[in-house]
Amino acid sequence: MDNAVCRLTGCEFPLFAFSHCRDVVVAVSKAGGFGVLGATRFTPEQLEEELAWIDEHIDGAPYGVDVLVPETVDPRVADFADNAQRAEAISAQHRDFTAGLLNQYGVAVSPDEVVRYEGRAGITPENGFAQMEVAFRHPIRLIANALGIAPAEMIAEGKRRGIPVAALVGAKEHALRQAAAGVDIIVAQGGEAGGHCGEVSTLVLIPEVVRALKAAGQDIPVLAAGGIMTGAQMAAMMAAGAQGAWTGSVWLATTEAETSEAFRDKMVAARSRDTVRSRSRTGKPARQLKTAWHEAWDGEGSPGTLPMPLMGMVSEPAFQRIEKAVINGNEEARALVSYFVGQGVGLIDQVRSAKGVVQDFREEFAEAVLGLTSMLE
């Protein structure tokens, strides 16, 4: 395929696969798509190891990195200089509530053990900028940012190195701001998406963003994101003006993914209505598989969710303990197993290989395009 996105990134088929798993990134890129490694879960040192591994195994195929440099920081945490200070700010009430919830499902933990963090890991400006520096030391063909305007430093370094900068948006006004800032690719993500997302549906958002950019004289390609699980959906979004698809949830149900067997089983069984936008994992609205964790944190007895990144310093260790408990045979803990996933989860009916997903997308895309074309004959 030949369009602006393919020319900018060097990909053969504009199916972008966001994943926290290096194996998925490599498999997708080698199959003709474009793997994008989500860096948030890593420290800068860990990210260096992940990217070095990708460089060694991807056989020269193009890939990218997605970092999170928040544009705005909650005033309640703005003065903290590091994660140690942030950890101290998490109240005894929040620690007690978390420990009580976990123990209710047989996951033994004391309030003193609730908060755990590693170095600079987490969604913080300092970690995001450090990850950005690491990413630019590797032969990436794209760097993306979410949670606000892409940093000026990222845009400037991208232009200096000839590396396109992508930015995720959830509304047309956000797209216009990103375009004015100088990004090269807009990822318009609808509310169906997993992880951090807005409220406007993908079906409405894509033509809205494409039209707004065109009216403003901005010739910037748009990738469609949110709920896209098939090649036919990808074709539909490209018919609406997008130049490719940015996908995430579909890769969670692959054999290479970082997700546990317990979560993949839940994905196959889940309906599209089994997800929820909640602040109870990161501190900002993020769509994930709904469980008793979300019902408790969003319920009346909750002490209230914490701002980013404090909420992640509570939730991520908790979910690691939950997964470990299930592996060790605690069936009660299975009720808490969750991860970021979009409403497209209702379209997942089996676990496939990442290469197989790319092949299915290609075939479904071609079939959809040919079907539409045949109507014009």
FENNOR-V628532 format. One line per field, one symbol per residue. ss: DSSP state (H for helix, E for strand, L for the rest). psi: psi as a letter, one per 40 degrees, with the letter a starting at -180 (. if undefined). burial: # if it has 9 or more other C-alpha atoms within 8 Angstrom, else .. A space follows every 10 residues. Layout:
# FENNOR-V628532
ss: ???
psi: ???
burial: ???
This chain:
# FENNOR-V628532
ss: LLLHHHHHHL LLLLEEEEEL LHHHHHHHHH LLLEEEEELL LLLHHHHHHH HHHHHHHLLL LLEEEEEELL LLLLLLLLLL LLHHHHHHLL LHHHHHHHHH HHHHLLLLLL HHHLLLLLLL LLLLHHHHHH HHHHHLLLLL LEEEEELLLL LHHHHHHHHH HLLEEEEEEL LHHHHHHHHH HLLLEEEEEL LLLLEELLLL LHHHHHHHHH HHHHHLLLLL EEEEELLLLL HHHHHHHHHL LLLLEEELHH HHHELLLLLL HHHHHHHHHL LHHHEEEELL LLLLLEEEEL LHHHHHHLLL LLLLLLLLLH HHHHHHHHHH HHHHHHHLLL LHHHHHLLLE LLHHHHHLLL LELHHHHHHH HHHHHHHHHH HHHHLLL
psi: ihadddddee idhfhhhhie hddddddddd eeahhhhhed eiiddddddd ddddddeefe iiiihhihgh dihhdeedeh diddddddeh iddddddddd ddddfeghii deedhhihbe iigidddddd dddddeeifi eihiiafahh iddddddddd efhihihhie iddddddddd eeidhhhhhi eeiiahiaeh iddddddddd dddddefhgh ihhhihehei ddddddddde eieahhiddd edfideieii ddddddddei ideeiihiee deeihhhihh addddddead eieiiiihed ddeddddddd dddddddeeg ddddeehiih iieedeehei hiiddddddd dddddddddd ddddee.
burial: ....###.#. ########## ##.####### ########## .###..##.# #####..#.. .######### #.....#... ..#.###..# ...######. ###.###.#. #..##....# #####.#### ##.##..#.# ########## ...##..##. ..######## ##.######. #.######## ########.# ##..###### .###.....# ########## #####.##.. ########## ####.##... .###..##.# ##.###.### ########## #.######.. .#..###### #########. ###.##...# ..######.# ######.#.. #####.#### #########. .......
